[in-house]
Amino acid sequence: DTAVIGAPTEGGAGAVHVYARNGGEWISQARLTPESGSNDRFGAAVAAQGNVIVVGAPWAQVDSAGGAGAAYVFV
């Protein structure tokens, strides 16, 4: 009863929208965004199970070497 939708180009950095089904309606629950605000493509990959959401950001810069990518876990 939960839908997780990645929008990797939204706002430049990307975002993830979380919806919950209530009867016959889907209700917005959250909008997840990266801390950095840079062009990480946050939301290019998403997965959800139970109360855990994992979001991929393949262009995230994790050190001075460049875009190594990152995975964010939300509970």
CORWOJO-V799776 format. One record per residue. N is the residue number from 1. SS is DSSP state (A for helix, B for strand, O for the rest). PSI is psi in whole degrees, -180 to 180 (none if undefined). OMEGA is omega in degrees with one decimal (NA if undefined). Layout:
n=N ss=SS psi=PSI omega=OMEGA
n=N ss=SS psi=PSI omega=OMEGA
This chain:
n=1 ss=O psi=18 omega=177.8
n=2 ss=B psi=137 omega=175.5
n=3 ss=B psi=135 omega=179.0
n=4 ss=B psi=121 omega=-173.5
n=5 ss=B psi=121 omega=178.2
n=6 ss=B psi=141 omega=176.5
n=7 ss=B psi=77 omega=-168.9
n=8 ss=O psi=-13 omega=178.5
n=9 ss=O psi=0 omega=-178.3
n=10 ss=O psi=126 omega=177.8
n=11 ss=O psi=14 omega=-179.6
n=12 ss=O psi=-45 omega=-176.7
n=13 ss=O psi=-25 omega=-177.6
n=14 ss=B psi=165 omega=179.7
n=15 ss=B psi=166 omega=175.2
n=16 ss=B psi=133 omega=179.6
n=17 ss=B psi=133 omega=-178.9
n=18 ss=B psi=128 omega=179.9
n=19 ss=B psi=148 omega=175.3
n=20 ss=B psi=140 omega=179.2
n=21 ss=B psi=130 omega=177.4
n=22 ss=B psi=99 omega=-173.7
n=23 ss=O psi=-121 omega=179.2
n=24 ss=O psi=8 omega=-177.0
n=25 ss=B psi=148 omega=172.0
n=26 ss=B psi=122 omega=-176.0
n=27 ss=B psi=130 omega=177.2
n=28 ss=B psi=130 omega=-179.2
n=29 ss=B psi=-36 omega=-175.6
n=30 ss=B psi=155 omega=170.3
n=31 ss=B psi=115 omega=-178.5
n=32 ss=B psi=137 omega=178.9
n=33 ss=B psi=158 omega=179.3
n=34 ss=O psi=155 omega=177.4
n=35 ss=O psi=-35 omega=-171.4
n=36 ss=O psi=-37 omega=-177.6
n=37 ss=O psi=4 omega=178.6
n=38 ss=O psi=-179 omega=-176.1
n=39 ss=O psi=69 omega=-175.8
n=40 ss=O psi=-15 omega=-171.9
n=41 ss=O psi=38 omega=175.8
n=42 ss=B psi=125 omega=-178.5
n=43 ss=O psi=3 omega=178.2
n=44 ss=O psi=-28 omega=175.1
n=45 ss=B psi=136 omega=177.8
n=46 ss=B psi=150 omega=174.9
n=47 ss=B psi=146 omega=179.1
n=48 ss=B psi=140 omega=173.0
n=49 ss=B psi=127 omega=-176.6
n=50 ss=O psi=-127 omega=179.3
n=51 ss=O psi=24 omega=-179.3
n=52 ss=B psi=132 omega=175.4
n=53 ss=B psi=132 omega=175.7
n=54 ss=B psi=131 omega=-177.3
n=55 ss=B psi=129 omega=177.4
n=56 ss=B psi=142 omega=175.6
n=57 ss=B psi=87 omega=-170.8
n=58 ss=O psi=-20 omega=-178.9
n=59 ss=O psi=10 omega=-179.3
n=60 ss=O psi=137 omega=178.0
n=61 ss=B psi=112 omega=-176.8
n=62 ss=B psi=-14 omega=174.5
n=63 ss=B psi=-175 omega=-176.6
n=64 ss=O psi=-9 omega=-178.8
n=65 ss=O psi=-19 omega=178.5
n=66 ss=B psi=-158 omega=-172.4
n=67 ss=B psi=84 omega=178.7
n=68 ss=O psi=-18 omega=-179.1
n=69 ss=O psi=161 omega=-179.0
n=70 ss=B psi=158 omega=172.1
n=71 ss=B psi=133 omega=179.8
n=72 ss=B psi=138 omega=-179.4
n=73 ss=B psi=127 omega=178.6
n=74 ss=B psi=136 omega=178.1
n=75 ss=O psi=none omega=NA
